[in-house]
Amino acid sequence: MERFRVKVHRKGIIVLPAEVRRRLGITEGSYLELLVDDEGFRALKPKSLLDAFGIDGPKALEVVKLIEASRRREVEEEASP
């Protein structure tokens, strides 16, 4: 595990070193999750659906979209008198 020292700026802003951003694929607008305990915190890059489905990502995302559309239709039908 590598260590990086960063400075906390006004409003709690920290700057992630470029090497860290490149390695983790963090770009402007990316979200991070902070895990906090009594010893400190860890910043994690959350997995996207594309990451979770690996090489089947685009195909799996299409399936998710189809399921979502189907469920939306079911809800609309249930709500209709």
PAMARGU-493615 format. One record per residue (C-alpha): residue number from 0; residue in three letters; x, y, z. Coordinates in nm, 4 decimals. Layout:
BEGIN
R    i   aa        c1        c2        c3
R  NUM  Ala         X         Y         Z
...
This chain:
BEGIN
R    i   aa        c1        c2        c3
R    0  Met    0.0000    0.0000    0.0000
R    1  Glu    0.1335    0.3412   -0.0949
R    2  Arg    0.0921    0.6561    0.1117
R    3  Phe    0.0321    1.0039   -0.0208
R    4  Arg    0.0314    1.3191    0.1860
R    5  Val   -0.2269    1.5791    0.0881
R    6  Lys   -0.3184    1.9161    0.2324
R    7  Val   -0.6687    2.0017    0.3457
R    8  His   -0.7746    2.3355    0.1993
R    9  Arg   -1.0557    2.5704    0.2923
R   10  Lys   -1.3979    2.4016    0.3053
R   11  Gly   -1.2301    2.0622    0.3553
R   12  Ile   -1.1130    2.0318   -0.0044
R   13  Ile   -0.8259    1.7905   -0.0706
R   14  Val   -0.6485    1.7400   -0.4003
R   15  Leu   -0.5823    1.3818   -0.5055
R   16  Pro   -0.2387    1.3379   -0.6640
R   17  Ala   -0.2503    1.2935   -1.0435
R   18  Glu   -0.0921    0.9476   -1.0144
R   19  Val   -0.3777    0.8320   -0.7889
R   20  Arg   -0.6432    0.9794   -1.0183
R   21  Arg   -0.4919    0.8142   -1.3252
R   22  Arg   -0.4484    0.4758   -1.1571
R   23  Leu   -0.8074    0.4684   -1.0291
R   24  Gly   -0.9696    0.6326   -1.3300
R   25  Ile   -1.0962    0.9275   -1.1265
R   26  Thr   -1.1929    1.2227   -1.3431
R   27  Glu   -1.3711    1.5517   -1.2849
R   28  Gly   -1.7239    1.4745   -1.1688
R   29  Ser   -1.6337    1.1282   -1.0347
R   30  Tyr   -1.7833    1.0245   -0.7024
R   31  Leu   -1.5911    0.8692   -0.4149
R   32  Glu   -1.7225    0.6890   -0.1082
R   33  Leu   -1.5665    0.7595    0.2304
R   34  Leu   -1.5540    0.4796    0.4856
R   35  Val   -1.5056    0.6321    0.8293
R   36  Asp   -1.4148    0.4597    1.1557
R   37  Asp   -1.2386    0.5569    1.4790
R   38  Glu   -0.8951    0.5239    1.3173
R   39  Gly   -0.9580    0.7435    1.0130
R   40  Phe   -1.1128    0.7096    0.6710
R   41  Arg   -1.0637    0.5431    0.3339
R   42  Ala   -1.1745    0.6867    0.0030
R   43  Leu   -1.3094    0.4300   -0.2429
R   44  Lys   -1.4184    0.4632   -0.6035
R   45  Pro   -1.7596    0.2936   -0.6215
R   46  Lys   -1.8139    0.0310   -0.8874
R   47  Ser   -2.0442    0.1212   -1.1727
R   48  Leu   -2.2847   -0.1244   -1.3325
R   49  Leu   -2.0402   -0.1508   -1.6198
R   50  Asp   -1.7603   -0.2461   -1.3772
R   51  Ala   -1.9842   -0.4962   -1.2004
R   52  Phe   -2.0728   -0.6786   -1.5220
R   53  Gly   -1.7158   -0.6881   -1.6558
R   54  Ile   -1.6757   -0.7836   -2.0206
R   55  Asp   -2.0512   -0.8294   -2.0576
R   56  Gly   -2.0989   -0.4678   -1.9484
R   57  Pro   -2.2734   -0.3187   -2.2527
R   58  Lys   -2.4884   -0.6300   -2.3063
R   59  Ala   -2.5753   -0.6520   -1.9370
R   60  Leu   -2.6648   -0.2828   -1.9247
R   61  Glu   -2.9077   -0.3344   -2.2123
R   62  Val   -3.0726   -0.6161   -2.0163
R   63  Val   -3.1000   -0.3887   -1.7116
R   64  Lys   -3.2621   -0.1192   -1.9267
R   65  Leu   -3.5129   -0.3709   -2.0678
R   66  Ile   -3.6011   -0.4960   -1.7194
R   67  Glu   -3.6405   -0.1381   -1.5966
R   68  Ala   -3.8696   -0.0490   -1.8893
R   69  Ser   -4.0771   -0.3632   -1.8338
R   70  Arg   -4.1122   -0.2879   -1.4628
R   71  Arg   -4.2088    0.0729   -1.5383
R   72  Arg   -4.4890   -0.0540   -1.7679
R   73  Glu   -4.6096   -0.2919   -1.4949
R   74  Val   -4.6232   -0.0111   -1.2400
R   75  Glu   -4.8112    0.2149   -1.4814
R   76  Glu   -5.0639   -0.0650   -1.5518
R   77  Glu   -5.1123   -0.1265   -1.1800
R   78  Ala   -5.1702    0.2458   -1.1210
R   79  Ser   -5.4262    0.2733   -1.4015
R   80  Pro   -5.7933    0.2356   -1.2959
